[in-house]
Amino acid sequence: MKSIETLIAFKNGEIPTGLGINLPSVDQYLVYKPNRFCCIVGRPNIGKTFFQLWYFLCLSKKHGLKWAIYSIENEVWVLKMFLVEFLAGKNVKDVNEADLYNFDSWINEHFTFMEQKSYTIEELLNEAKKLKIDGLFIDPYNALNKGGGNGHDIDYAAIRLIQDYKHTYGSVYINHHPITASQRRIIADKNSEYFGYPDYMKYYDVEGGGKWFNACDSWVSLHRFTSHPHNWMLTSVIVEKEKVTQTGGNVTPHDCYVLAEYNHHRFKIVGVDPLEDKKGLDFDSAEQILF
């Protein structure tokens, strides 16, 4: 479609907006769009993979989206356990075997776990091209085999390959690690209840520098105060970039982030659980929940 034809289609409301999870407080900022390049950053061990799997699962339940997961730092059975517990809303040990098989069958229809071996970005994208998926999750970027040479040149080459891939094959989500120096930063505001706690990571803290922020379509920064006595279960979701707000999504206001509260093996946002189960394995019964 020519650009003018696309513009006219948008004007006439014929270009679809991004897909949400039917929670307005989330969907005004964070949406799925096809053919997108999305980056995520957060401190180690705050639950980046955990939260992203929950978010992908919500999108799968609401819209039938399918994902390929390349997660080199987590065993596949552990990732599946997270998904089962999200679906069941309880510890996997409390799920009977019949339901466990049903959950596993559903997960296998919507999630493909790629072989946990060393890929270059080109090799990984070529493998993903063989799959019928809506999104590829690379977790984390620095798990890829980058070979020798200049790090910036390698990153730029990877970005070009991702941008080529997304236009034809679907969205790419990448977890990034922050640089070591940024991880030493603490919250310095003595009036904050989090004074002295590890600070939030932002796009400028990522390994490899700002080129990732410049190139991506959207950027999400995640944070959790893991050692806080009361609020350790709250994950802050900070959308730092949304390139095309006209089709949905936006940056979160400063110091007014989306807070996802983890409790009983589910995340709730403003007290609402988008995976609330009222019909056994039929989670679509909760699809129209609003507040």
Protein Blocks (a to p, Z undefined) as FASTA:
>chain_A
ZZklmmmmmmnopaccdddehiaklmmmmccdehiacdddddehiopmmmmmmmmmmmmm
mnopacddddfkbcfklmmmmmmmmmnopafklpcfklmmmmmmmmmmmpccdddddddf
klmmmmmmmpccfbdcdddfklpcebgajfklmmmmmmmmmmmmmmmnoccdddddddfk
lmmpccfbfkbckgoiacdddfklpghijmlmmmmmbdcdddddfkbfklmmpccdddfb
dfblmngpjdddehiacddddeehiaceehiafkbcfehjamklmmmgcZZ
